[in-house]
Amino acid sequence: MTSHLEAHEHAAPMAAGPTGPLQGIRILDVTHALAGPFAGMFLADLGADVIKVEGPSGDMTRFSGPWTLDDEERSYSAGYASRNRNKRSICLDLTQPEDKETFLELVETADGLIENMRAGVLDRLGVGWDSCHQRNPRLVYAAIRGFGDARTLPSPYASWPAYDLIGQAMGGIVAATGLDEEHPLRVGPAIGDTVPGLMAALGLLAAFVRAKETGVGQFLDVAMVDAMMALSEMSQMMYTYMGRPMRPMGNSTDGISPYDIYPTADGHCAIATPTEPHWKLLCDLIGRPDLVSDERTSSNRRRLRNREVVDEALGGWAKAHTTAEVVEVLGDTVPVGPVYDPVDWVEDPHVAAREMLVRVDHPHHRPTVQLGCPVKFSQDPAGIYLRPPRLDEHGDEIREELARRRSEPAEGAS
């Protein structure tokens, strides 16, 4: 097993420079925590020039830890690093007139802006949607809030704070997750933040297309609760057609059998048979062809009524084999997948082939490994080319760009 201290030796290197099809697009990232930074990170991976605008104290996650043991500088924490790669940082105190003007100058140069502050925060500072739209009518402005923004559709909860757990709870995720109805669970990864971030990035790209046609940008917002409701589409489908939403069923589902996580001799494996041919193949491979004609298991409907028979047969077979053996027998024939965590990703050939682990070098501590961009392009590869920035690391560089812009003749001037 590879140590986390050596995992970077198995990871793909960073790209030499900006990559992806969004090169030439500039995004202002006025975000903190997870949802907003994740949206900006995704667009940066796709090639956009993302400028992280931070106040004097930095993003709330910048100095919150954890750190590598050899990091004596502590310019950015693990959480900040994983969501703010491929970005440039400028520090602006938006309560100060000079910095506010610098920000609005940046707005003039930008194609899009992302923010996830509480509703009204940037408006009170004089740099919200109205001010930005006035300075740059083609700007696309995306806001991520717990319950949305009154500029689109007002919510009575608009002023409420929200985090991942709240989004998952109100959006139907928790009610459908867990072992049973008495023990509901949130999904482990913070999908209440990351999925709204992805939807905001998608919304920005859609609005860019319209702005290119019309020359006029627009305001869009994503509510964390709405995004989680969108993920709960199967539960809503079951409710509207059958009068009952999804309920927690552990790792199984009430529509397919077998469809579960089974213990193996040394771990766990996911095994599914979405069609009758898959079931027949599975029975042959595990040496139980009799189950195909058994009245209790001869159809999916019957298997759903007799799960214990299916689980006893398949579970007993899986338990007698290692995870690797289960995958070797079923792989490429029946849907199967070992239960992985990051320890397992390091040595998996699919992960390596898809360059989903990337070595990120830092000037003040050991190399770390970050997840690569999951969207692969044939012509414009997306990826990681820039480590996370120190606070205001690119402030002088960005201000110089603005100064050069001010000194250039206005378009159309003689």
SVG drawing of the C-alpha trace seen along z (x, -y; Angstrom):
<svg xmlns="http://www.w3.org/2000/svg" viewBox="-50 -61 60 87">
<polyline fill="none" stroke="black" stroke-width="0.4" points="0.0,0.0 1.4,-3.4 1.9,-5.9 0.2,-9.3 3.6,-10.8 4.7,-8.9 1.4,-9.1 2.7,-12.0 5.2,-9.6 2.3,-7.8 0.5,-10.9 0.5,-12.7 2.5,-15.9 0.9,-19.4 0.5,-20.9 3.1,-23.4 0.6,-26.2 -3.1,-27.1 -5.1,-24.5 -8.8,-23.9 -11.3,-25.4 -12.1,-28.5 -8.8,-30.2 -9.5,-33.9 -12.4,-34.0 -11.9,-35.9 -13.8,-35.1 -13.7,-37.1 -14.0,-34.7 -15.4,-36.5 -16.0,-33.4 -15.2,-31.6 -15.6,-28.1 -16.5,-25.4 -19.4,-25.9 -18.1,-29.1 -14.4,-28.2 -15.4,-24.8 -17.2,-26.5 -14.3,-28.8 -11.8,-25.9 -13.8,-24.0 -13.8,-26.9 -10.1,-27.5 -9.4,-23.9 -11.3,-24.4 -8.9,-27.2 -10.5,-30.4 -8.3,-33.1 -9.9,-33.0 -8.9,-35.9 -9.5,-35.2 -10.5,-38.4 -9.8,-38.1 -10.1,-40.5 -7.2,-41.2 -8.0,-38.1 -8.3,-35.9 -10.8,-33.2 -12.2,-31.7 -10.5,-28.4 -7.1,-29.8 -5.6,-29.7 -7.9,-27.0 -5.7,-23.9 -4.8,-21.1 -1.2,-21.5 1.6,-19.2 4.1,-18.6 6.9,-20.4 4.8,-23.5 6.3,-26.2 4.9,-29.1 1.3,-28.0 0.2,-30.3 -2.8,-28.1 -4.5,-25.2 -5.4,-21.8 -9.0,-22.9 -8.1,-26.1 -5.4,-24.4 -7.8,-21.7 -10.4,-24.3 -8.3,-27.2 -5.7,-25.8 -5.2,-27.4 -6.3,-30.8 -4.5,-34.1 -5.0,-36.0 -5.5,-39.7 -6.2,-41.2 -8.7,-44.0 -10.4,-45.7 -13.8,-46.5 -14.6,-48.9 -11.8,-51.2 -12.6,-53.5 -9.4,-52.8 -9.7,-49.0 -13.4,-49.2 -12.5,-51.1 -9.8,-48.5 -12.4,-45.8 -14.8,-47.6 -12.0,-48.1 -11.5,-44.3 -15.2,-43.9 -14.8,-45.9 -12.3,-43.3 -14.2,-40.2 -16.6,-37.9 -18.1,-36.5 -18.2,-36.8 -19.0,-34.2 -19.9,-35.0 -21.4,-33.0 -21.7,-35.7 -24.9,-36.1 -27.5,-38.0 -26.9,-41.7 -23.3,-41.7 -21.7,-42.9 -24.6,-45.2 -24.0,-47.0 -20.3,-47.4 -21.3,-48.9 -20.0,-46.1 -23.0,-43.9 -24.9,-43.0 -26.3,-46.5 -22.9,-48.2 -21.1,-45.5 -23.7,-45.5 -23.5,-49.2 -19.7,-49.1 -19.8,-46.1 -23.2,-45.4 -22.0,-42.1 -20.9,-40.6 -22.5,-37.4 -22.9,-37.4 -23.5,-34.1 -24.5,-33.9 -24.6,-30.7 -26.8,-31.0 -28.5,-28.6 -32.0,-29.6 -31.5,-31.7 -31.7,-35.4 -34.7,-37.7 -33.5,-39.0 -34.8,-35.8 -37.4,-34.1 -37.6,-35.3 -37.6,-32.8 -39.0,-33.4 -35.8,-31.8 -33.5,-34.0 -31.7,-35.5 -31.1,-32.1 -27.5,-30.8 -27.0,-27.4 -24.2,-24.8 -23.9,-21.4 -25.9,-19.6 -28.8,-22.0 -29.0,-21.6 -28.9,-17.9 -31.5,-17.8 -34.0,-20.1 -33.3,-18.9 -34.4,-15.3 -30.9,-13.7 -30.9,-12.8 -34.4,-11.3 -33.4,-8.8 -30.0,-7.9 -29.1,-5.5 -29.9,-2.0 -33.5,-2.7 -36.0,-5.5 -34.9,-5.6 -31.3,-6.3 -31.2,-8.9 -27.7,-10.0 -26.2,-12.8 -24.0,-11.7 -20.4,-11.7 -18.8,-14.1 -20.2,-17.6 -22.5,-17.4 -24.6,-20.2 -21.7,-22.5 -19.9,-21.0 -23.0,-20.2 -24.4,-23.8 -20.9,-24.9 -21.0,-22.8 -24.5,-24.0 -23.4,-27.6 -20.5,-27.0 -22.8,-25.4 -25.2,-28.3 -22.4,-30.8 -21.4,-28.9 -25.0,-28.9 -25.2,-32.7 -21.9,-33.3 -23.5,-31.9 -26.4,-34.3 -24.2,-37.3 -22.1,-36.6 -25.2,-36.8 -26.8,-39.8 -23.8,-41.7 -25.8,-41.8 -25.0,-39.7 -27.4,-38.6 -27.7,-37.7 -28.2,-34.0 -28.4,-32.3 -28.2,-28.7 -29.8,-27.8 -28.1,-24.9 -31.5,-23.4 -32.7,-23.6 -29.6,-21.8 -30.1,-19.0 -33.8,-18.7 -32.6,-18.3 -30.4,-15.4 -33.5,-13.9 -35.3,-13.4 -35.9,-9.7 -37.5,-10.3 -39.8,-12.9 -40.6,-10.6 -41.6,-7.8 -43.7,-10.2 -45.6,-11.7 -46.2,-8.4 -46.6,-6.0 -47.5,-8.3 -44.3,-7.4 -40.9,-9.0 -37.7,-7.0 -36.8,-5.8 -33.4,-4.7 -32.6,-1.2 -28.9,-1.0 -26.9,-0.2 -29.8,1.6 -32.6,0.2 -36.3,1.1 -36.2,1.5 -33.4,4.0 -32.1,7.1 -29.2,7.8 -28.0,4.2 -25.9,3.9 -22.6,3.7 -21.3,7.2 -18.5,8.0 -15.6,9.9 -12.8,11.7 -10.8,8.5 -13.1,5.6 -16.4,4.8 -17.6,4.9 -20.6,3.3 -22.5,5.8 -25.5,5.0 -27.7,6.8 -29.9,4.2 -31.2,6.7 -32.2,10.3 -29.2,11.2 -26.9,9.7 -28.6,11.9 -28.1,15.1 -24.4,14.2 -23.9,13.6 -25.4,16.9 -23.2,18.7 -20.1,16.9 -20.6,17.7 -21.5,21.3 -25.2,21.0 -27.0,21.5 -29.9,23.1 -30.9,19.6 -32.0,18.6 -34.9,21.1 -35.6,21.0 -39.1,19.7 -37.9,17.4 -35.3,15.7 -36.3,16.3 -37.3,12.6 -36.4,9.3 -39.8,8.9 -39.4,12.2 -35.9,11.4 -37.1,8.2 -39.6,10.2 -36.9,12.8 -33.9,10.6 -32.7,12.9 -32.3,15.8 -30.3,13.6 -28.2,12.1 -27.4,15.4 -26.2,16.9 -24.3,13.9 -23.1,12.7 -21.8,16.1 -19.9,16.4 -18.4,12.9 -17.4,13.5 -15.4,16.5 -13.3,14.5 -11.0,11.4 -12.1,8.2 -9.6,8.6 -10.9,12.1 -14.5,10.9 -13.6,8.2 -11.5,10.6 -14.4,13.0 -17.2,10.5 -15.3,7.6 -16.2,6.7 -19.3,9.0 -21.5,8.0 -21.5,4.5 -19.0,4.7 -16.8,2.3 -14.6,2.5 -15.4,0.0 -12.5,-2.4 -11.2,-5.3 -8.2,-7.5 -5.7,-4.9 -7.0,-2.6 -7.0,-5.3 -3.2,-5.6 -2.6,-2.2 -5.7,-1.8 -5.0,-1.6 -8.1,-3.5 -7.3,-6.4 -3.8,-6.5 -4.9,-6.3 -7.4,-9.1 -4.9,-11.3 -7.3,-11.8 -4.5,-12.2 -2.1,-15.1 1.1,-16.0 1.0,-19.6 4.3,-21.1 4.5,-23.8 7.4,-26.1 7.1,-25.7 6.1,-22.1 6.2,-18.6 4.3,-17.8 0.6,-16.9 -1.9,-15.1 -5.1,-16.7 -7.9,-15.3 -7.7,-16.1 -10.5,-17.6 -13.1,-14.9 -14.0,-16.4 -11.7,-15.3 -11.3,-17.1 -9.8,-15.8 -8.5,-19.2 -8.2,-21.3 -7.1,-19.2 -8.2,-20.6 -6.0,-20.2 -4.0,-21.6 -1.1,-24.0 -0.9,-26.3 -0.7,-25.6 -3.0,-27.5 -1.9,-31.2 -0.5,-32.9 -2.7,-35.7 -2.3,-38.6 0.4,-36.7 -0.6,-38.2 -1.8,-41.6 1.0,-43.6 0.7,-41.6 -3.0,-42.2 -2.7,-45.9 0.0,-46.3 -2.4,-44.7 -5.1,-47.3 -2.5,-50.1 -1.6,-49.0 -5.2,-48.9 -5.8,-52.4 -2.8,-53.7 -4.1,-52.1 -6.0,-54.3 -9.8,-53.8 -11.2,-51.6 -12.1,-53.7 -10.0,-56.7 -7.8,-58.4"/>
</svg>
